[in-house]
Amino acid sequence: MNVSFKGVKNTGAYYHIQKEAVAVERNNNKYILPKGKYFNMHTELTNINGKDRDEFNEVLKAFPNQYNPNTLNISYEEFVNPNNGEKMKIYAVNDNIIDINKITFSVFNKIFKLMQKIQKMPDEELKTENAYLHSPEAVDAFKSYMNHAKYNLDQVIDLAHTRDYARKGAVTLGNKFEKKLTEYIYS
């Protein structure tokens, strides 16, 4: 499957190292964010210049985004479980935790390919709409970082949606998903 990703917009990525556990709120749920590393990428898929959104139709139906049926919010979290001290690695799509198996292998593979494409996209194809930047969708994608980020909410959202951050996020998440795919194939 060769996915031609010119059809993405409103792509943002953010990486956060949490040095201490902290209480946060996301999607109206309060919880403790443990010490660890947190990666998030948010992108809207379109059918501009191809059928890019259609390539992810099954993924978007299985893991719907609460704000936009065309949006993928991809997360990777690496932290120590405060209950048992075990090192955890969590992959999620639109706030749904996924583990790799025969059924979800294609989801991991599509996300990996999407990350590769975003890394190589020219500036003119990696666009963010001004109306989107401070919408509830954009705010919610990154607000769990706000209690402890060195920037305020507007700064984090603006920074996350720069082309540089989007590409760096695609590199990091691409590497994490590639590693998981490789581990699964050779296990």
VMD Tcl script that builds the backbone (N, CA, C; Angstrom):
set m [mol new atoms 561]
animate dup $m
set s [atomselect $m all]
$s set {name element resname resid chain x y z} {
  {N N MET 1 A 0.844 -1.169 0.000}
  {CA C MET 1 A 0.000 0.000 0.000}
  {C C MET 1 A 0.892 1.236 0.000}
  {N N ASN 2 A 0.732 2.078 -1.004}
  {CA C ASN 2 A 1.490 3.315 -1.094}
  {C C ASN 2 A 0.546 4.467 -0.802}
  {N N VAL 3 A 0.706 5.084 0.338}
  {CA C VAL 3 A -0.165 6.173 0.752}
  {C C VAL 3 A 0.488 7.487 0.355}
  {N N SER 4 A -0.238 8.327 -0.372}
  {CA C SER 4 A 0.276 9.608 -0.838}
  {C C SER 4 A -0.272 10.713 0.045}
  {N N PHE 5 A 0.476 11.129 1.053}
  {CA C PHE 5 A -0.060 12.079 2.021}
  {C C PHE 5 A 0.259 13.515 1.685}
  {N N LYS 6 A -0.474 14.059 0.734}
  {CA C LYS 6 A -0.475 15.500 0.554}
  {C C LYS 6 A -1.705 16.048 1.254}
  {N N GLY 7 A -2.620 15.160 1.600}
  {CA C GLY 7 A -3.897 15.551 2.172}
  {C C GLY 7 A -3.916 15.572 3.682}
  {N N VAL 8 A -3.046 16.351 4.298}
  {CA C VAL 8 A -3.112 16.571 5.738}
  {C C VAL 8 A -3.122 18.075 5.972}
  {N N LYS 9 A -3.745 18.465 7.062}
  {CA C LYS 9 A -3.712 19.878 7.454}
  {C C LYS 9 A -3.842 19.948 8.965}
  {N N ASN 10 A -3.549 21.101 9.500}
  {CA C ASN 10 A -3.676 21.344 10.938}
  {C C ASN 10 A -2.872 20.334 11.750}
  {N N THR 11 A -1.654 20.093 11.309}
  {CA C THR 11 A -0.789 19.118 11.964}
  {C C THR 11 A 0.049 19.806 13.037}
  {N N GLY 12 A 0.010 19.231 14.223}
  {CA C GLY 12 A 0.810 19.746 15.326}
  {C C GLY 12 A 1.383 18.599 16.125}
  {N N ALA 13 A 2.509 18.828 16.762}
  {CA C ALA 13 A 3.144 17.792 17.581}
  {C C ALA 13 A 3.770 18.441 18.802}
  {N N TYR 14 A 3.740 17.703 19.900}
  {CA C TYR 14 A 4.341 18.211 21.126}
  {C C TYR 14 A 4.951 17.059 21.903}
  {N N TYR 15 A 6.073 17.323 22.524}
  {CA C TYR 15 A 6.809 16.341 23.314}
  {C C TYR 15 A 7.012 16.940 24.691}
  {N N HIS 16 A 6.764 16.133 25.700}
  {CA C HIS 16 A 6.891 16.650 27.058}
  {C C HIS 16 A 7.556 15.611 27.957}
  {N N ILE 17 A 8.523 16.040 28.733}
  {CA C ILE 17 A 9.114 15.185 29.764}
  {C C ILE 17 A 8.523 15.633 31.094}
  {N N GLN 18 A 7.827 14.724 31.739}
  {CA C GLN 18 A 7.206 15.001 33.037}
  {C C GLN 18 A 8.156 14.520 34.126}
  {N N LYS 19 A 8.712 15.442 34.910}
  {CA C LYS 19 A 9.714 15.083 35.921}
  {C C LYS 19 A 9.102 14.621 37.232}
  {N N GLU 20 A 7.874 15.011 37.496}
  {CA C GLU 20 A 7.160 14.615 38.719}
  {C C GLU 20 A 5.713 14.326 38.350}
  {N N ALA 21 A 5.065 13.454 39.095}
  {CA C ALA 21 A 3.643 13.191 38.874}
  {C C ALA 21 A 2.848 14.459 39.165}
  {N N VAL 22 A 1.792 14.701 38.386}
  {CA C VAL 22 A 0.986 15.903 38.550}
  {C C VAL 22 A -0.471 15.581 38.193}
  {N N ALA 23 A -1.402 16.242 38.865}
  {CA C ALA 23 A -2.825 16.080 38.555}
  {C C ALA 23 A -3.160 16.914 37.323}
  {N N VAL 24 A -3.882 16.325 36.363}
  {CA C VAL 24 A -4.283 17.022 35.140}
  {C C VAL 24 A -5.746 16.716 34.841}
  {N N GLU 25 A -6.299 17.481 33.902}
  {CA C GLU 25 A -7.665 17.233 33.442}
  {C C GLU 25 A -7.661 17.213 31.925}
  {N N ARG 26 A -8.310 16.201 31.355}
  {CA C ARG 26 A -8.448 16.095 29.903}
  {C C ARG 26 A -9.778 15.439 29.601}
  {N N ASN 27 A -10.491 15.971 28.624}
  {CA C ASN 27 A -11.817 15.451 28.262}
  {C C ASN 27 A -12.724 15.383 29.489}
  {N N ASN 28 A -12.626 16.382 30.336}
  {CA C ASN 28 A -13.422 16.472 31.570}
  {C C ASN 28 A -13.139 15.348 32.558}
  {N N ASN 29 A -12.011 14.678 32.423}
  {CA C ASN 29 A -11.588 13.641 33.372}
  {C C ASN 29 A -10.345 14.126 34.096}
  {N N LYS 30 A -10.329 13.945 35.404}
  {CA C LYS 30 A -9.151 14.296 36.198}
  {C C LYS 30 A -8.371 13.026 36.477}
  {N N TYR 31 A -7.046 13.119 36.356}
  {CA C TYR 31 A -6.195 11.965 36.610}
  {C C TYR 31 A -4.788 12.435 36.948}
  {N N ILE 32 A -3.953 11.503 37.357}
  {CA C ILE 32 A -2.557 11.798 37.676}
  {C C ILE 32 A -1.702 11.453 36.461}
  {N N LEU 33 A -0.915 12.412 36.004}
  {CA C LEU 33 A 0.037 12.188 34.923}
  {C C LEU 33 A 1.356 11.789 35.576}
  {N N PRO 34 A 1.771 10.519 35.417}
  {CA C PRO 34 A 3.001 10.076 36.078}
  {C C PRO 34 A 4.260 10.657 35.433}
  {N N LYS 35 A 5.348 10.541 36.151}
  {CA C LYS 35 A 6.663 10.902 35.634}
  {C C LYS 35 A 6.906 10.090 34.369}
  {N N GLY 36 A 7.358 10.751 33.285}
  {CA C GLY 36 A 7.623 10.019 32.053}
  {C C GLY 36 A 7.787 10.926 30.853}
  {N N LYS 37 A 7.740 10.309 29.655}
  {CA C LYS 37 A 7.862 11.013 28.379}
  {C C LYS 37 A 6.542 10.882 27.635}
  {N N TYR 38 A 6.086 11.998 27.068}
  {CA C TYR 38 A 4.789 12.036 26.403}
  {C C TYR 38 A 4.927 12.695 25.031}
  {N N PHE 39 A 4.462 12.002 24.010}
  {CA C PHE 39 A 4.519 12.489 22.632}
  {C C PHE 39 A 3.095 12.538 22.088}
  {N N ASN 40 A 2.766 13.589 21.368}
  {CA C ASN 40 A 1.432 13.696 20.791}
  {C C ASN 40 A 1.517 14.355 19.429}
  {N N MET 41 A 0.794 13.803 18.465}
  {CA C MET 41 A 0.652 14.435 17.154}
  {C C MET 41 A -0.817 14.452 16.793}
  {N N HIS 42 A -1.231 15.562 16.253}
  {CA C HIS 42 A -2.624 15.802 15.909}
  {C C HIS 42 A -2.635 16.229 14.447}
  {N N THR 43 A -3.391 15.536 13.584}
  {CA C THR 43 A -3.461 15.933 12.178}
  {C C THR 43 A -4.831 15.622 11.603}
  {N N GLU 44 A -5.277 16.481 10.717}
  {CA C GLU 44 A -6.548 16.265 10.029}
  {C C GLU 44 A -6.253 15.740 8.631}
  {N N LEU 45 A -6.911 14.652 8.265}
  {CA C LEU 45 A -6.721 14.032 6.955}
  {C C LEU 45 A -7.768 14.556 5.982}
  {N N THR 46 A -7.344 14.800 4.741}
  {CA C THR 46 A -8.263 15.256 3.694}
  {C C THR 46 A -8.063 14.386 2.459}
  {N N ASN 47 A -8.911 14.573 1.475}
  {CA C ASN 47 A -8.747 13.890 0.194}
  {C C ASN 47 A -8.189 14.836 -0.861}
  {N N ILE 48 A -7.522 15.890 -0.437}
  {CA C ILE 48 A -6.896 16.821 -1.371}
  {C C ILE 48 A -5.717 16.111 -2.025}
  {N N ASN 49 A -5.612 16.210 -3.340}
  {CA C ASN 49 A -4.520 15.581 -4.105}
  {C C ASN 49 A -4.474 14.071 -3.920}
  {N N GLY 50 A -5.607 13.428 -3.785}
  {CA C GLY 50 A -5.626 11.970 -3.638}
  {C C GLY 50 A -6.730 11.545 -2.701}
  {N N LYS 51 A -6.628 10.348 -2.213}
  {CA C LYS 51 A -7.644 9.777 -1.322}
  {C C LYS 51 A -7.043 9.495 0.045}
  {N N ASP 52 A -6.293 10.442 0.566}
  {CA C ASP 52 A -5.570 10.240 1.818}
  {C C ASP 52 A -6.499 9.970 2.997}
  {N N ARG 53 A -7.582 10.706 3.085}
  {CA C ARG 53 A -8.526 10.499 4.177}
  {C C ARG 53 A -9.157 9.114 4.049}
  {N N ASP 54 A -9.489 8.728 2.825}
  {CA C ASP 54 A -10.113 7.422 2.590}
  {C C ASP 54 A -9.211 6.266 3.012}
  {N N GLU 55 A -7.891 6.444 2.908}
  {CA C GLU 55 A -6.949 5.394 3.319}
  {C C GLU 55 A -7.095 5.066 4.806}
  {N N PHE 56 A -7.535 6.037 5.590}
  {CA C PHE 56 A -7.671 5.866 7.038}
  {C C PHE 56 A -9.127 5.697 7.479}
  {N N ASN 57 A -10.021 5.456 6.538}
  {CA C ASN 57 A -11.443 5.362 6.856}
  {C C ASN 57 A -11.729 4.351 7.959}
  {N N GLU 58 A -11.172 3.151 7.851}
  {CA C GLU 58 A -11.404 2.113 8.860}
  {C C GLU 58 A -10.835 2.513 10.223}
  {N N VAL 59 A -9.666 3.122 10.223}
  {CA C VAL 59 A -9.036 3.555 11.475}
  {C C VAL 59 A -9.891 4.631 12.144}
  {N N LEU 60 A -10.350 5.600 11.356}
  {CA C LEU 60 A -11.153 6.691 11.904}
  {C C LEU 60 A -12.512 6.207 12.402}
  {N N LYS 61 A -13.057 5.167 11.776}
  {CA C LYS 61 A -14.319 4.593 12.263}
  {C C LYS 61 A -14.097 3.805 13.549}
  {N N ALA 62 A -13.009 3.049 13.606}
  {CA C ALA 62 A -12.720 2.238 14.798}
  {C C ALA 62 A -12.318 3.097 15.991}
  {N N PHE 63 A -11.633 4.207 15.716}
  {CA C PHE 63 A -11.126 5.089 16.766}
  {C C PHE 63 A -11.554 6.531 16.462}
  {N N PRO 64 A -12.835 6.858 16.635}
  {CA C PRO 64 A -13.311 8.191 16.246}
  {C C PRO 64 A -12.760 9.300 17.142}
  {N N ASN 65 A -12.551 10.455 16.530}
  {CA C ASN 65 A -12.137 11.646 17.255}
  {C C ASN 65 A -13.393 12.385 17.702}
  {N N GLN 66 A -13.412 12.857 18.929}
  {CA C GLN 66 A -14.626 13.478 19.465}
  {C C GLN 66 A -14.973 14.809 18.817}
  {N N TYR 67 A -14.009 15.461 18.159}
  {CA C TYR 67 A -14.267 16.765 17.568}
  {C C TYR 67 A -14.476 16.715 16.066}
  {N N ASN 68 A -13.730 15.854 15.400}
  {CA C ASN 68 A -13.691 15.895 13.947}
  {C C ASN 68 A -13.495 14.477 13.419}
  {N N PRO 69 A -14.395 13.977 12.578}
  {CA C PRO 69 A -14.280 12.603 12.084}
  {C C PRO 69 A -13.079 12.373 11.172}
  {N N ASN 70 A -12.383 13.434 10.777}
  {CA C ASN 70 A -11.220 13.313 9.894}
  {C C ASN 70 A -9.890 13.460 10.622}
  {N N THR 71 A -9.920 13.555 11.937}
  {CA C THR 71 A -8.714 13.856 12.706}
  {C C THR 71 A -8.142 12.633 13.396}
  {N N LEU 72 A -6.821 12.531 13.335}
  {CA C LEU 72 A -6.065 11.538 14.091}
  {C C LEU 72 A -5.282 12.261 15.174}
  {N N ASN 73 A -5.443 11.822 16.396}
  {CA C ASN 73 A -4.640 12.298 17.511}
  {C C ASN 73 A -3.821 11.083 17.950}
  {N N ILE 74 A -2.547 11.080 17.634}
  {CA C ILE 74 A -1.677 9.927 17.849}
  {C C ILE 74 A -0.778 10.210 19.044}
  {N N SER 75 A -0.751 9.274 19.989}
  {CA C SER 75 A 0.033 9.477 21.207}
  {C C SER 75 A 0.931 8.284 21.489}
  {N N TYR 76 A 2.062 8.599 22.090}
  {CA C TYR 76 A 2.963 7.578 22.627}
  {C C TYR 76 A 3.390 8.081 23.997}
  {N N GLU 77 A 3.255 7.225 24.990}
  {CA C GLU 77 A 3.623 7.593 26.359}
  {C C GLU 77 A 4.536 6.523 26.926}
  {N N GLU 78 A 5.570 6.970 27.599}
  {CA C GLU 78 A 6.540 6.066 28.230}
  {C C GLU 78 A 6.716 6.553 29.660}
  {N N PHE 79 A 6.274 5.738 30.618}
  {CA C PHE 79 A 6.303 6.185 32.006}
  {C C PHE 79 A 6.406 4.990 32.939}
  {N N VAL 80 A 6.676 5.289 34.193}
  {CA C VAL 80 A 6.725 4.256 35.226}
  {C C VAL 80 A 5.371 4.240 35.929}
  {N N ASN 81 A 4.736 3.077 35.936}
  {CA C ASN 81 A 3.439 2.922 36.580}
  {C C ASN 81 A 3.602 3.175 38.079}
  {N N PRO 82 A 2.909 4.190 38.619}
  {CA C PRO 82 A 3.081 4.508 40.041}
  {C C PRO 82 A 2.551 3.411 40.970}
  {N N ASN 83 A 1.699 2.542 40.462}
  {CA C ASN 83 A 1.121 1.480 41.296}
  {C C ASN 83 A 2.050 0.291 41.497}
  {N N ASN 84 A 2.845 -0.040 40.440}
  {CA C ASN 84 A 3.680 -1.242 40.552}
  {C C ASN 84 A 5.136 -1.036 40.129}
  {N N GLY 85 A 5.509 0.177 39.707}
  {CA C GLY 85 A 6.885 0.459 39.321}
  {C C GLY 85 A 7.280 -0.080 37.954}
  {N N GLU 86 A 6.330 -0.656 37.220}
  {CA C GLU 86 A 6.615 -1.236 35.907}
  {C C GLU 86 A 6.724 -0.138 34.845}
  {N N LYS 87 A 7.713 -0.279 33.933}
  {CA C LYS 87 A 7.858 0.675 32.837}
  {C C LYS 87 A 6.773 0.384 31.800}
  {N N MET 88 A 6.016 1.401 31.449}
  {CA C MET 88 A 4.895 1.266 30.523}
  {C C MET 88 A 5.190 2.008 29.224}
  {N N LYS 89 A 4.731 1.443 28.121}
  {CA C LYS 89 A 4.777 2.098 26.813}
  {C C LYS 89 A 3.379 1.983 26.231}
  {N N ILE 90 A 2.746 3.122 26.042}
  {CA C ILE 90 A 1.356 3.163 25.604}
  {C C ILE 90 A 1.277 3.846 24.238}
  {N N TYR 91 A 0.567 3.213 23.317}
  {CA C TYR 91 A 0.267 3.784 22.007}
  {C C TYR 91 A -1.230 4.055 21.981}
  {N N ALA 92 A -1.633 5.208 21.447}
  {CA C ALA 92 A -3.063 5.526 21.412}
  {C C ALA 92 A -3.416 6.271 20.131}
  {N N VAL 93 A -4.643 6.034 19.677}
  {CA C VAL 93 A -5.215 6.747 18.540}
  {C C VAL 93 A -6.529 7.353 19.017}
  {N N ASN 94 A -6.623 8.669 18.933}
  {CA C ASN 94 A -7.821 9.388 19.384}
  {C C ASN 94 A -8.241 8.954 20.785}
  {N N ASP 95 A -7.268 8.920 21.676}
  {CA C ASP 95 A -7.462 8.587 23.098}
  {C C ASP 95 A -7.863 7.140 23.356}
  {N N ASN 96 A -7.737 6.277 22.358}
  {CA C ASN 96 A -7.991 4.844 22.515}
  {C C ASN 96 A -6.656 4.119 22.532}
  {N N ILE 97 A -6.353 3.458 23.629}
  {CA C ILE 97 A -5.096 2.714 23.733}
  {C C ILE 97 A -5.157 1.521 22.791}
  {N N ILE 98 A -4.085 1.339 22.016}
  {CA C ILE 98 A -4.017 0.201 21.104}
  {C C ILE 98 A -2.735 -0.574 21.361}
  {N N ASP 99 A -2.839 -1.871 21.253}
  {CA C ASP 99 A -1.669 -2.734 21.332}
  {C C ASP 99 A -1.558 -3.433 19.991}
  {N N ILE 100 A -0.366 -3.768 19.594}
  {CA C ILE 100 A -0.173 -4.376 18.287}
  {C C ILE 100 A -0.516 -5.868 18.334}
  {N N ASN 101 A -1.284 -6.294 17.337}
  {CA C ASN 101 A -1.630 -7.697 17.142}
  {C C ASN 101 A -2.016 -7.874 15.672}
  {N N LYS 102 A -2.506 -9.044 15.306}
  {CA C LYS 102 A -2.856 -9.289 13.902}
  {C C LYS 102 A -3.884 -8.286 13.387}
  {N N ILE 103 A -4.801 -7.899 14.236}
  {CA C ILE 103 A -5.873 -6.996 13.813}
  {C C ILE 103 A -5.377 -5.556 13.708}
  {N N THR 104 A -4.574 -5.099 14.657}
  {CA C THR 104 A -4.142 -3.697 14.683}
  {C C THR 104 A -2.820 -3.452 13.960}
  {N N PHE 105 A -2.195 -4.498 13.448}
  {CA C PHE 105 A -0.929 -4.334 12.729}
  {C C PHE 105 A -1.072 -3.291 11.618}
  {N N SER 106 A -2.172 -3.360 10.858}
  {CA C SER 106 A -2.353 -2.420 9.750}
  {C C SER 106 A -2.499 -0.981 10.251}
  {N N VAL 107 A -3.076 -0.789 11.435}
  {CA C VAL 107 A -3.192 0.554 12.013}
  {C C VAL 107 A -1.796 1.104 12.305}
  {N N PHE 108 A -0.965 0.311 12.964}
  {CA C PHE 108 A 0.410 0.729 13.258}
  {C C PHE 108 A 1.165 1.035 11.968}
  {N N ASN 109 A 0.988 0.188 10.955}
  {CA C ASN 109 A 1.687 0.358 9.689}
  {C C ASN 109 A 1.245 1.643 8.977}
  {N N LYS 110 A -0.045 1.911 8.952}
  {CA C LYS 110 A -0.538 3.133 8.313}
  {C C LYS 110 A -0.024 4.374 9.040}
  {N N ILE 111 A -0.026 4.340 10.354}
  {CA C ILE 111 A 0.477 5.488 11.117}
  {C C ILE 111 A 1.965 5.690 10.852}
  {N N PHE 112 A 2.725 4.598 10.817}
  {CA C PHE 112 A 4.151 4.696 10.510}
  {C C PHE 112 A 4.358 5.353 9.144}
  {N N LYS 113 A 3.605 4.922 8.135}
  {CA C LYS 113 A 3.739 5.498 6.789}
  {C C LYS 113 A 3.316 6.965 6.762}
  {N N LEU 114 A 2.278 7.305 7.504}
  {CA C LEU 114 A 1.854 8.699 7.604}
  {C C LEU 114 A 2.971 9.552 8.197}
  {N N MET 115 A 3.623 9.063 9.242}
  {CA C MET 115 A 4.720 9.807 9.870}
  {C C MET 115 A 5.869 10.012 8.885}
  {N N GLN 116 A 6.184 8.991 8.095}
  {CA C GLN 116 A 7.242 9.128 7.086}
  {C C GLN 116 A 6.895 10.218 6.076}
  {N N LYS 117 A 5.649 10.252 5.640}
  {CA C LYS 117 A 5.224 11.245 4.650}
  {C C LYS 117 A 5.271 12.661 5.229}
  {N N ILE 118 A 4.786 12.825 6.456}
  {CA C ILE 118 A 4.783 14.163 7.064}
  {C C ILE 118 A 6.210 14.684 7.219}
  {N N GLN 119 A 7.152 13.806 7.543}
  {CA C GLN 119 A 8.558 14.212 7.679}
  {C C GLN 119 A 9.081 14.865 6.409}
  {N N LYS 120 A 8.610 14.395 5.257}
  {CA C LYS 120 A 9.154 14.823 3.961}
  {C C LYS 120 A 8.303 15.868 3.252}
  {N N MET 121 A 7.190 16.254 3.837}
  {CA C MET 121 A 6.295 17.189 3.156}
  {C C MET 121 A 6.937 18.561 3.001}
  {N N PRO 122 A 6.813 19.154 1.806}
  {CA C PRO 122 A 7.304 20.524 1.638}
  {C C PRO 122 A 6.448 21.505 2.441}
  {N N ASP 123 A 7.024 22.634 2.773}
  {CA C ASP 123 A 6.338 23.628 3.599}
  {C C ASP 123 A 4.957 23.992 3.066}
  {N N GLU 124 A 4.840 24.163 1.758}
  {CA C GLU 124 A 3.559 24.614 1.196}
  {C C GLU 124 A 2.441 23.581 1.349}
  {N N GLU 125 A 2.790 22.337 1.657}
  {CA C GLU 125 A 1.776 21.298 1.849}
  {C C GLU 125 A 1.494 21.021 3.328}
  {N N LEU 126 A 2.288 21.564 4.211}
  {CA C LEU 126 A 2.119 21.340 5.649}
  {C C LEU 126 A 1.542 22.622 6.259}
  {N N LYS 127 A 0.216 22.749 6.159}
  {CA C LYS 127 A -0.450 23.998 6.520}
  {C C LYS 127 A -1.347 23.834 7.737}
  {N N THR 128 A -1.487 24.933 8.472}
  {CA C THR 128 A -2.416 24.999 9.594}
  {C C THR 128 A -3.322 26.200 9.379}
  {N N GLU 129 A -4.624 25.962 9.483}
  {CA C GLU 129 A -5.599 27.034 9.309}
  {C C GLU 129 A -5.674 27.867 10.589}
  {N N ASN 130 A -5.692 29.179 10.433}
  {CA C ASN 130 A -5.754 30.069 11.599}
  {C C ASN 130 A -6.984 29.799 12.458}
  {N N ALA 131 A -8.116 29.521 11.837}
  {CA C ALA 131 A -9.350 29.266 12.589}
  {C C ALA 131 A -9.228 28.019 13.457}
  {N N TYR 132 A -8.392 27.096 13.057}
  {CA C TYR 132 A -8.212 25.853 13.811}
  {C C TYR 132 A -7.332 26.058 15.045}
  {N N LEU 133 A -6.320 26.909 14.940}
  {CA C LEU 133 A -5.252 26.995 15.941}
  {C C LEU 133 A -5.722 27.060 17.387}
  {N N HIS 134 A -6.712 27.825 17.684}
  {CA C HIS 134 A -7.156 27.944 19.075}
  {C C HIS 134 A -8.596 27.461 19.252}
  {N N SER 135 A -8.969 26.526 18.381}
  {CA C SER 135 A -10.291 25.896 18.474}
  {C C SER 135 A -10.306 24.919 19.648}
  {N N PRO 136 A -11.481 24.513 20.112}
  {CA C PRO 136 A -11.540 23.513 21.188}
  {C C PRO 136 A -10.784 22.227 20.836}
  {N N GLU 137 A -10.807 21.839 19.570}
  {CA C GLU 137 A -10.094 20.632 19.142}
  {C C GLU 137 A -8.588 20.763 19.368}
  {N N ALA 138 A -8.008 21.881 18.941}
  {CA C ALA 138 A -6.567 22.092 19.103}
  {C C ALA 138 A -6.198 22.231 20.573}
  {N N VAL 139 A -7.000 22.963 21.317}
  {CA C VAL 139 A -6.732 23.162 22.743}
  {C C VAL 139 A -6.748 21.828 23.474}
  {N N ASP 140 A -7.765 21.005 23.220}
  {CA C ASP 140 A -7.882 19.734 23.929}
  {C C ASP 140 A -6.739 18.781 23.589}
  {N N ALA 141 A -6.248 18.848 22.358}
  {CA C ALA 141 A -5.168 17.947 21.954}
  {C C ALA 141 A -3.904 18.158 22.785}
  {N N PHE 142 A -3.699 19.375 23.254}
  {CA C PHE 142 A -2.443 19.675 23.939}
  {C C PHE 142 A -2.606 20.197 25.366}
  {N N LYS 143 A -3.831 20.361 25.857}
  {CA C LYS 143 A -3.999 21.034 27.150}
  {C C LYS 143 A -3.534 20.212 28.342}
  {N N SER 144 A -3.400 18.904 28.208}
  {CA C SER 144 A -2.922 18.135 29.366}
  {C C SER 144 A -1.477 18.491 29.708}
  {N N TYR 145 A -0.782 19.178 28.802}
  {CA C TYR 145 A 0.590 19.614 29.069}
  {C C TYR 145 A 0.642 20.968 29.776}
  {N N MET 146 A -0.482 21.648 29.879}
  {CA C MET 146 A -0.481 23.037 30.317}
  {C C MET 146 A -0.144 23.251 31.778}
  {N N ASN 147 A -0.487 22.332 32.649}
  {CA C ASN 147 A -0.238 22.547 34.073}
  {C C ASN 147 A 1.243 22.614 34.403}
  {N N HIS 148 A 2.068 22.120 33.514}
  {CA C HIS 148 A 3.477 21.991 33.851}
  {C C HIS 148 A 4.407 22.421 32.723}
  {N N ALA 149 A 3.861 22.909 31.623}
  {CA C ALA 149 A 4.708 23.359 30.521}
  {C C ALA 149 A 5.340 24.700 30.883}
  {N N LYS 150 A 6.504 24.962 30.292}
  {CA C LYS 150 A 7.149 26.246 30.569}
  {C C LYS 150 A 6.523 27.377 29.748}
  {N N TYR 151 A 5.596 27.027 28.854}
  {CA C TYR 151 A 4.895 28.013 28.041}
  {C C TYR 151 A 3.429 28.045 28.444}
  {N N ASN 152 A 2.721 29.117 28.072}
  {CA C ASN 152 A 1.278 29.142 28.308}
  {C C ASN 152 A 0.568 28.409 27.169}
  {N N LEU 153 A -0.726 28.222 27.299}
  {CA C LEU 153 A -1.503 27.434 26.344}
  {C C LEU 153 A -1.351 27.931 24.912}
  {N N ASP 154 A -1.505 29.230 24.685}
  {CA C ASP 154 A -1.387 29.771 23.333}
  {C C ASP 154 A -0.003 29.521 22.752}
  {N N GLN 155 A 1.031 29.686 23.574}
  {CA C GLN 155 A 2.393 29.447 23.094}
  {C C GLN 155 A 2.608 27.984 22.723}
  {N N VAL 156 A 2.100 27.064 23.539}
  {CA C VAL 156 A 2.258 25.635 23.246}
  {C C VAL 156 A 1.555 25.284 21.946}
  {N N ILE 157 A 0.331 25.766 21.774}
  {CA C ILE 157 A -0.417 25.456 20.554}
  {C C ILE 157 A 0.281 26.045 19.337}
  {N N ASP 158 A 0.727 27.291 19.424}
  {CA C ASP 158 A 1.442 27.904 18.301}
  {C C ASP 158 A 2.728 27.146 17.990}
  {N N LEU 159 A 3.498 26.826 19.014}
  {CA C LEU 159 A 4.757 26.100 18.835}
  {C C LEU 159 A 4.518 24.705 18.257}
  {N N ALA 160 A 3.525 24.002 18.786}
  {CA C ALA 160 A 3.230 22.640 18.329}
  {C C ALA 160 A 2.867 22.601 16.853}
  {N N HIS 161 A 2.281 23.661 16.333}
  {CA C HIS 161 A 1.829 23.675 14.946}
  {C C HIS 161 A 2.826 24.305 13.980}
  {N N THR 162 A 4.043 24.562 14.436}
  {CA C THR 162 A 5.065 24.998 13.483}
  {C C THR 162 A 5.475 23.794 12.644}
  {N N ARG 163 A 5.924 24.053 11.447}
  {CA C ARG 163 A 6.341 22.953 10.556}
  {C C ARG 163 A 7.481 22.153 11.177}
  {N N ASP 164 A 8.386 22.847 11.858}
  {CA C ASP 164 A 9.523 22.176 12.483}
  {C C ASP 164 A 9.058 21.184 13.550}
  {N N TYR 165 A 8.157 21.615 14.419}
  {CA C TYR 165 A 7.647 20.716 15.460}
  {C C TYR 165 A 6.859 19.563 14.850}
  {N N ALA 166 A 6.048 19.854 13.829}
  {CA C ALA 166 A 5.278 18.790 13.175}
  {C C ALA 166 A 6.217 17.737 12.589}
  {N N ARG 167 A 7.264 18.179 11.919}
  {CA C ARG 167 A 8.217 17.225 11.323}
  {C C ARG 167 A 8.979 16.449 12.398}
  {N N LYS 168 A 9.453 17.144 13.428}
  {CA C LYS 168 A 10.171 16.451 14.506}
  {C C LYS 168 A 9.258 15.449 15.207}
  {N N GLY 169 A 8.004 15.819 15.397}
  {CA C GLY 169 A 7.042 14.896 15.987}
  {C C GLY 169 A 6.829 13.678 15.112}
  {N N ALA 170 A 6.771 13.901 13.802}
  {CA C ALA 170 A 6.605 12.784 12.865}
  {C C ALA 170 A 7.818 11.858 12.904}
  {N N VAL 171 A 9.012 12.420 13.048}
  {CA C VAL 171 A 10.223 11.594 13.155}
  {C C VAL 171 A 10.165 10.745 14.426}
  {N N THR 172 A 9.893 11.380 15.549}
  {CA C THR 172 A 9.872 10.670 16.831}
  {C C THR 172 A 8.795 9.592 16.850}
  {N N LEU 173 A 7.563 9.958 16.490}
  {CA C LEU 173 A 6.486 8.968 16.504}
  {C C LEU 173 A 6.699 7.894 15.444}
  {N N GLY 174 A 7.235 8.284 14.296}
  {CA C GLY 174 A 7.557 7.289 13.267}
  {C C GLY 174 A 8.536 6.257 13.793}
  {N N ASN 175 A 9.558 6.710 14.508}
  {CA C ASN 175 A 10.536 5.781 15.096}
  {C C ASN 175 A 9.892 4.864 16.129}
  {N N LYS 176 A 9.012 5.404 16.963}
  {CA C LYS 176 A 8.342 4.590 17.993}
  {C C LYS 176 A 7.440 3.536 17.353}
  {N N PHE 177 A 6.679 3.930 16.337}
  {CA C PHE 177 A 5.789 2.969 15.676}
  {C C PHE 177 A 6.589 1.951 14.864}
  {N N GLU 178 A 7.675 2.385 14.229}
  {CA C GLU 178 A 8.520 1.445 13.487}
  {C C GLU 178 A 9.125 0.407 14.429}
  {N N LYS 179 A 9.591 0.846 15.583}
  {CA C LYS 179 A 10.177 -0.079 16.556}
  {C C LYS 179 A 9.146 -1.110 17.006}
  {N N LYS 180 A 7.926 -0.668 17.263}
  {CA C LYS 180 A 6.869 -1.594 17.693}
  {C C LYS 180 A 6.529 -2.581 16.575}
  {N N LEU 181 A 6.468 -2.121 15.341}
  {CA C LEU 181 A 6.214 -3.005 14.199}
  {C C LEU 181 A 7.316 -4.046 14.068}
  {N N THR 182 A 8.558 -3.604 14.177}
  {CA C THR 182 A 9.705 -4.514 14.058}
  {C C THR 182 A 9.693 -5.548 15.174}
  {N N GLU 183 A 9.449 -5.105 16.399}
  {CA C GLU 183 A 9.375 -6.046 17.527}
  {C C GLU 183 A 8.285 -7.090 17.297}
  {N N TYR 184 A 7.153 -6.660 16.767}
  {CA C TYR 184 A 6.043 -7.589 16.528}
  {C C TYR 184 A 6.398 -8.595 15.430}
  {N N ILE 185 A 6.986 -8.109 14.351}
  {CA C ILE 185 A 7.335 -8.989 13.226}
  {C C ILE 185 A 8.339 -10.048 13.655}
  {N N TYR 186 A 9.314 -9.664 14.465}
  {CA C TYR 186 A 10.387 -10.595 14.838}
  {C C TYR 186 A 10.152 -11.295 16.172}
  {N N SER 187 A 8.960 -11.171 16.733}
  {CA C SER 187 A 8.692 -11.856 18.009}
  {C C SER 187 A 8.141 -13.259 17.784}
}
mol reanalyze $m
mol bondsrecalc $m
mol representation Tube
mol addrep $m
